[in-house]
Amino acid sequence: PILRERGWPGVLNLSVRNLENGELSGQMVNEMIESGWELASHSLSHPDLTAMKTAALRREVAGSRRMLRNRFGVPVDFFCYPAGRFDPRVVDQVRAAGYRGATTTQPGLASRRQLFKLRRIRIDGADGVAGMVEKLRAATG
C-alpha cells in the first residue's frame, strides 16, 4: 500500500512454494501485478541451487518460470537466486531457461555488463531517507 500510494512499482521475487503453503494468495499476487509490480522467479522451493543435480536444478529454475507465467499470464524475465547462492552452472541454467537476468545478494550497483549477477543495495525500514542516501552514496563512490 505504501508503494502504491507513491506510485512506485516493485518486484516480487516469488518462490512457488509461497503460493502453495498459503504465505501469499494468487489474489494478492494479481493485485500487485495490477498495481504495476514485476513478477520474478525465486525458484520452486527456495533450495541451495549450487548443491542440486542438473535435472533438479533445471526443474527449479525453468519450472518456476513456466508455472508463474502460466498462472499469472505475465512475463517472468528475471530470476533471484535463493539465499544469493549461485555458481557458473546455476547461471548457465538461468540463461538456458530464457531469463533476461538474475539478482544476487551481493552489495553494490547493478551493471548491464553482469545481467546474470545483478548486485543490489539493501535498504531496510530502519535506514530512513538519510540511511538510504548514505548507502547510495557509498555504492556510487
N, C-alpha and C positions, 0 to 999 in steps of 0.2 A: 504493500500500500504506500509506503514512503517513496519508493522509486516511481510508482505510477503518479503520485501527487506532483512529482517534479518533472514528469515526462521523460524519465530515464529508463530505457530498457535494460535488461540484464541478460545473463547467460545462465541457463540451468544445465549444469553438468549432471545428467541423470543416470544413475545406475538402475537398471531394470528391476532389480530386487526391491528397490524402494517403492515401486508400484505394487509389486506382488505382496509385500508384507504390510502394506497399508500406511507407510510413512507419508506417502503422497497419493492423492487420488488422481485419476485421469482428468476429472473436472478441474482440479487445482492446476494441473499442467496446462490444460487447454486455456484456462483463464490467463495464465502467464503468457502463453503464446499469443493470445488475442490482445494482450497489453503490449506486444512488441518484443517479447523476450525471444532469444535464440535458444534452440534446443541442441545440446551437445551430448554425446555419449560418454558415459563414465564406466562402461562395461556392463556385463550382465549381472555379476555378483561381487564386484569390487575385490578381486583376488590380487595377489602379487603376480603380475603378468610375467615377470622375469623368471619365475620358477615353474612355468607351465610348459607342457609338451606342446608341440606345434599345432596339433588338431584342436586341442582345448583352447589354446591362445586364439586361434582363428575364430572359434565359436564366440569367445568373449568379445572380441573386437568387431568382427564383421557381423556377428549375430545380433549384437546390441544395436548396431546402426540399423540393420534391417527391421528389427522389431519396433524401434522407436519411429522410424519413417512410416512403417505400415500403420501403426496405431494412431499416430497424430497427424499424418499426412503433410508433414513439413520436411524441408531439407535437414539433414543431420550431417553437417560438413566438418565438424570439429570433434576431437576426442580429448578427454582429460585423463591422464594416466592415474589410475588408482594409487593413492598414497604417494604419488610422484615417482613411482618406480617404473623405470624403463631401461632398455638397453638396445643395441642396434637391431637385434632380432625382433623386438617388440615394435620398434619404429618401422621396420620393414612390413610387418603385418598391418600396421595402421595405414601406411601408404597403400598397400595392396587392397585394403578394404574400401578405398576410394575417398578417404577423408582428405580435406584440403590442408589440415594442420592439426597440431595437438599441443595442449598446455601442460606444463610441468609445475612443480612446486619450487623450482629454482628462482631465487630472488633476482630482480632486475627488470630491465625493459625488454619487451618482446621485439624480435627482429624479423623482417621479411626474409632474411638470409637463413633463418633457422625455423622454418614454419612447423617442423615436427618436434621442436624443442623450445616452444614459446615460454619465455620467462614471465613472471608476473610480480607485481608489487602488492603485498598483502596489507590491506587496510582493515583494521579492526575497529569495532564500535568505540572503544576507549581512546582511539587516536584523535578523534575530533578533526576539525579542519586544520588546525596547526600541525598536528601529527601527520596528517595526510600530505600537507605541503612539504614538510621536512623529509618524508620518505620519498616523495617525487624529486625533490632537490638532490637528495643523496644518490638516487638512481641515475640522474642525468649528469652528475658530476659537477 
